[in-house]
Amino acid sequence: MALRKLVEKITKPVEDRDREDLDSYCERLGCDRLDALEPRTRVRAAGEIRSVRIVPRAGAPALEVSVSDGRGSVTAVFLGRRKIQGVSPGRKMVVEGVVSGTGRSAQIFNPVYTLL
């Protein structure tokens, strides 16, 4: 039995192991799963920052932060911001707010956030 687990661990792709580790980390925090977000509901979601970009919206800057928990992702949009100290790819973050959109286009505007 132990040999089977060892062989499985060695042969499993690194991306799959990382995804499982991130998923279990987010579950321990007691946050909502990002693949099951419903629009217009208040959520508390955790995950790893995948990308950070500045996008102009109506002439003003907006910082878009993509957060993934290994199953799904959500984009946290900070209106009027160009940079938030400490927000960078690879860092873990908890965001709280109301979800706008579903699936790949799920967004949370001006969320309350905690850097982990």
N, C-alpha and C positions, 0 to 999 in steps of 0.2 A: 504494500500500500504506500509506504513512504517513498519507494523507488518510483512508483507511478507519478506521485505528486512532483518529485524532483524532475523527472523527465518532462512533465507537462510545463513546469515552470521554466525549464531551460529552452524548450522549443516554442513557447508562446511568444509572439512578436512583442517587442518593447512597447509599441503604441497601445496594444491591448492591455498590457499590465499597467501602464500609466493611466489609461482610461478607467480601469477597475479601481485603482488606488484613489484617484480623484473622486470617483463616485462614492466610495465608502467613506472618504473624508467628509464629503458634503452631507451624507446621511447622518454621520455622527453629530454634525452641527444642528440637526433637526430642521433643515431648510426644505423648501418646496423643490420638487424635481422640475428641471427646466424643459423636459420633453412633454410635460403635462400641464403647461400653463394655459389658463383660460383668460380670454380678454376681459377687461374691465373688472378684474379682481385684484385685491391687495395681496401681494406675495412677499416672502422673504426668501431670497435665493442666494446660494453661495456657489463659487466656482473659481476657476483660474482665468486670468485676463489673457485673452488670445491676441487681441489687437487693439491699438489706440490710434485714432485718426481725428483730424480736424476737418469738419465739413461746414461750409457756409450755409446757413438757413436764413432766408429772408434778409440777407445783408449782414447778419451777425454771425459770429463764429459759434460752432457747437462741437463739443468734444464727444465723440462716439467711442465707447468702450465695450468691446465684445467679451462677454463672460460666458464660459462653458463649464458644465459640471460633468462632462464625459458622456452624457446622454443627449443633451440639447444645449441650446445657447439662447442668450438674450442680449440685446444691445442697450446699455445704459447711456442715455443721451443727456449731457449736461449743457444746457443752453447758456450762451453768453460766456463760455469758458474756453480758453485755449490750452490750458494745462492745469493739472491737479498734481501737486507734489506727492510722489510716492506711487502714482498710478503708472505702471509699466507692464509690458507683457511678461507672463510667467508668475506674477504675483497673485496671491489668492485674495478674494474680495467677497463681501456680503453686501447685497443691494436689497433695499426695501422700497416698495412703491406699487403703483397701479399699472398693470400690464396693458399695453396698447398693441393690437394686432395679435397674430398667432403664427405658429411655426417658425420659419426662418426670419420672418419680419417682426417678431415679438420685440417690443421696445418698452423701456421704462424711462419716462422723462423726469429729469431732476430727482433721482432717487436719493434716499438716505443711504450712505455707504459706510462700511467699515473695512479697513485694510487689515488683513491677517498676516 
